[in-house]
Amino acid sequence: MVRLVKVTIVVSDLEEAMDFYSKALQTKAQMLSKGRCAFECGASEIICYDPLLEGDDLGQGWLMHPRQYIYLSVTNLDTAYIRYRNIGCNTIDASISTAENGSRFFCASDPFGTPLCIVEEENITYV
């Protein structure tokens, strides 16, 4: 059996990332080092990583890597949509969408451009 334990999101401002994800995930960050913090997300963790604060020689080059969607499920999609509209997303869909299979979702991106797809928990299927 394989299970996802961590996802690392590269950010250019750890303090801003901590503020955004604390609001988005409705939980507090745990500092791991001067350039990394973790958020509990069910059985997984989301790690925010600032390569410059961490002293990584690659620095901002990390921010140029292709980004994949991070899917998060919520019990109340309507409330989550309102919250995400007010927490500083870089982009957010104009409204909640419904896929052909009935799944309700919306897409947004964090302040650093990481794409997020927020899915209604009761309909977790492919969007």
BELUR-V89469 format. One record per residue. N is the residue number from 1. PHI is phi in whole degrees, -180 to 180 (* if undefined). OMEGA is omega in whole degrees, 0 to 359 (NA if undefined). Layout:
# BELUR-V89469
n phi omega
N PHI OMEGA
N PHI OMEGA
This chain:
# BELUR-V89469
n phi omega
1 * 178
2 -114 175
3 -138 179
4 -76 181
5 -113 181
6 -150 169
7 -129 179
8 -105 177
9 -111 179
10 -81 183
11 -130 178
12 -106 179
13 -150 186
14 -63 180
15 -63 177
16 -64 179
17 -63 179
18 -62 179
19 -65 182
20 -61 185
21 -72 173
22 -61 179
23 -74 182
24 -64 184
25 -97 180
26 54 178
27 -154 180
28 -91 178
29 -81 171
30 -111 179
31 -70 178
32 -104 179
33 -163 183
34 -66 181
35 -122 182
36 -140 171
37 -139 183
38 -124 174
39 -124 174
40 -70 182
41 -142 185
42 68 180
43 -86 181
44 -119 174
45 -125 169
46 -107 180
47 -106 171
48 -98 188
49 -130 175
50 -104 185
51 -61 180
52 -69 177
53 -64 182
54 -80 180
55 82 180
56 -72 181
57 -62 181
58 -74 177
59 48 185
60 -67 177
61 -57 177
62 -60 183
63 -72 181
64 -90 181
65 -67 177
66 -58 183
67 -113 178
68 -107 177
69 -62 170
70 -108 181
71 -97 178
72 -126 177
73 -106 179
74 -134 180
75 -79 181
76 -126 185
77 -66 181
78 -63 178
79 -66 179
80 -62 180
81 -61 178
82 -62 180
83 -61 181
84 -65 177
85 -65 186
86 -112 185
87 -111 175
88 98 175
89 -63 175
90 -67 175
91 -140 174
92 -157 178
93 -58 180
94 -67 179
95 -162 175
96 -73 180
97 -109 174
98 -125 179
99 -75 180
100 -57 181
101 -86 177
102 94 179
103 -68 176
104 -100 185
105 -162 166
106 -145 179
107 -113 179
108 -151 171
109 -139 179
110 -72 182
111 -62 183
112 -106 177
113 94 178
114 -69 182
115 -74 179
116 -124 173
117 -123 182
118 -103 187
119 -116 176
120 -68 188
121 -56 184
122 -69 182
123 -123 181
124 -74 174
125 -142 180
126 -70 178
127 -108 NA
